[in-house]
Amino acid sequence: MSAFLNDIPSRLRPTIRSFTTDMWEGYLNAVEAYIAEHDDVTARLVVDRFHVAQPYRNDFDDLRKQEMKRLKQELPPDIYAQNVKGTLWPLRKNHQDLDEEERLRLRRLFQYAPRLHQAYTLREELTAIFNRAQTIQEAERRLASWIKKVVQLKATCFRPFVKTLSSHWTLIINYFADRVTSGFVEGLNNKIRTITRRCYGIRKPSTLFQRLWLDLEARLFYATKRLSTVSTT
């Protein structure tokens, strides 16, 4: 990582506004050292919001598994089948993306799992904070209020995330300055991994890069060329 950063041309350093990464200490330490070593780098280091969302959603999912196991043991089979079974994907969706049937299924489930309902509400409130356009100061107040609420309600499933949030507070809060994410890069990397799996057996790097170019750029290139041809005929 340090070698990559040091290859950035000096003329580009003042133009960098943000470094966005996950919470791996190797990346964080390398970027922090790079910023400290170059006076012309004024960029913020930001923990990517999707890498922030993953741990608190995992915390919720751990509670979901516990509650599903408890309900399967405690409820009669017909009640479990009618009110609990098949709620995995509605629980994993954001509430705003649910249709009316899915919302009804969750309401039936929450009658038997109040702790899960509480955690679901807290998860949705936290997601809403990150979805909201706001200043760093406003985000700090809302996140601090959310942590206080978690403690007051004794929502212990979120203890690991609260610890993570506290230990990376400034880097997570920096997201609200420009709301930049690694979404494009993550999506591109996933696409490249898919392409390379499809290219199993290709051994020459030049051939592989030709395949990558065809998948990533050729469609746009030929579409533009076709439109240009049509407009001149």
KOLFI-11578 format. One record per residue (C-alpha): z, y, x. Coordinates in steps of 0.2 Angstrom, whole numbers, padded with zeros to 4 digits, always signed. Layout:
N
ZYX/...
***
This chain:
233
+0000+0000+0000/+0004+0012+0014/-0012+0009+0023/-0022+0013+0007/-0012+0029+0004/-0015+0034+0022/-0034+0032+0019/-0034+0046+0006/-0044+0060+0014/-0034+0075+0017/-0045+0087+0007/-0040+0076-0009/-0021+0076-0006/-0018+0093-0015/-0028+0087-0030/-0017+0072-0034/-0006+0075-0049/+0002+0059-0052/+0005+0041-0044/+0007+0029-0058/+0014+0011-0054/+0025-0003-0060/+0043-0004-0055/+0040-0015-0040/+0051-0008-0026/+0037-0010-0013/+0025+0001-0022/+0039+0014-0026/+0045+0015-0009/+0028+0017-0001/+0023+0031-0013/+0039+0040-0011/+0037+0039+0008/+0019+0046+0007/+0024+0061-0004/+0039+0065+0008/+0027+0064+0023/+0014+0076+0017/+0019+0094+0012/+0002+0096+0003/+0006+0082-0009/+0015+0088-0025/+0011+0074-0036/+0024+0065-0047/+0028+0047-0045/+0028+0039-0063/+0033+0022-0069/+0019+0017-0080/+0025+0017-0098/+0017+0000-0102/+0028-0008-0088/+0043+0001-0096/+0039-0006-0113/+0037-0024-0107/+0056-0026-0103/+0063-0019-0119/+0051-0029-0129/+0056-0044-0119/+0074-0041-0123/+0070-0040-0141/+0060-0056-0140/+0075-0065-0132/+0086-0060-0147/+0072-0066-0159/+0072-0083-0151/+0091-0084-0153/+0091-0079-0171/+0077-0090-0176/+0086-0105-0168/+0102-0100-0177/+0093-0098-0194/+0084-0115-0192/+0101-0123-0190/+0110-0113-0204/+0097-0111-0218/+0091-0125-0230/+0074-0131-0224/+0065-0123-0240/+0073-0106-0237/+0069-0106-0219/+0051-0111-0223/+0049-0097-0236/+0058-0083-0227/+0058-0086-0209/+0044-0097-0203/+0028-0087-0198/+0036-0071-0194/+0033-0071-0175/+0017-0060-0175/+0024-0047-0188/+0039-0045-0177/+0029-0042-0161/+0018-0029-0170/+0023-0011-0171/+0029-0007-0188/+0015+0006-0191/+0002-0008-0188/+0009-0020-0201/+0001-0023-0218/+0011-0024-0234/+0012-0043-0234/+0019-0043-0216/+0032-0029-0221/+0038-0040-0236/+0040-0055-0225/+0050-0045-0212/+0061-0038-0226/+0065-0056-0232/+0069-0061-0214/+0080-0047-0211/+0091-0052-0226/+0097-0067-0215/+0096-0058-0198/+0104-0041-0198/+0106-0041-0179/+0088-0044-0178/+0084-0030-0190/+0095-0018-0180/+0086-0022-0164/+0069-0021-0172/+0074-0003-0178/+0080+0002-0161/+0064-0005-0153/+0053+0005-0165/+0063+0021-0162/+0061+0019-0143/+0042+0016-0145/+0041+0032-0155/+0050+0042-0141/+0036+0036-0129/+0022+0039-0142/+0028+0057-0145/+0021+0072-0136/+0036+0081-0129/+0043+0090-0113/+0053+0081-0100/+0069+0089-0106/+0066+0084-0124/+0062+0066-0119/+0078+0066-0109/+0088+0071-0124/+0080+0058-0135/+0082+0044-0123/+0100+0048-0119/+0103+0048-0138/+0095+0031-0140/+0106+0024-0126/+0121+0031-0135/+0116+0023-0151/+0113+0006-0142/+0131+0007-0135/+0138+0013-0152/+0130-0001-0162/+0134-0014-0148/+0116-0020-0147/+0119-0030-0132/+0101-0037-0132/+0096-0021-0124/+0109-0020-0110/+0096-0026-0097/+0084-0013-0102/+0097+0001-0102/+0101-0004-0084/+0083-0003-0079/+0081+0014-0088/+0096+0021-0079/+0091+0015-0062/+0073+0022-0064/+0077+0037-0074/+0068+0051-0066/+0052+0040-0063/+0051+0035-0081/+0055+0052-0087/+0040+0059-0076/+0028+0051-0089/+0031+0064-0101/+0025+0078-0090/+0006+0073-0091/+0008+0056-0101/-0003+0047-0088/-0004+0028-0088/-0012+0014-0078/-0020+0008-0094/-0038+0011-0087/-0035+0002-0070/-0025-0012-0079/-0040-0015-0091/-0053-0014-0077/-0043-0026-0066/-0042-0039-0081/-0060-0037-0084/-0064-0040-0065/-0053-0056-0065/-0062-0062-0080/-0079-0059-0072/-0073-0068-0056/-0068-0083-0066/-0085-0084-0074/-0093-0083-0057/-0085-0099-0051/-0095-0105-0036/-0102-0089-0030/-0097-0088-0012/-0106-0073-0005/-0097-0056-0008/-0113-0047-0010/-0118-0058-0025/-0101-0056-0032/-0102-0037-0032/-0119-0038-0040/-0112-0048-0054/-0098-0036-0056/-0110-0021-0056/-0120-0030-0069/-0105-0033-0081/-0097-0016-0078/-0112-0003-0076/-0128-0011-0080/-0127-0010-0099/-0123+0009-0098/-0137+0011-0085/-0150+0003-0095/-0145+0011-0111/-0146+0028-0103/-0163+0024-0096/-0169+0017-0113/-0164+0033-0122/-0172+0043-0108/-0189+0034-0111/-0188+0035-0130/-0185+0054-0129/-0200+0057-0118/-0212+0046-0128/
***
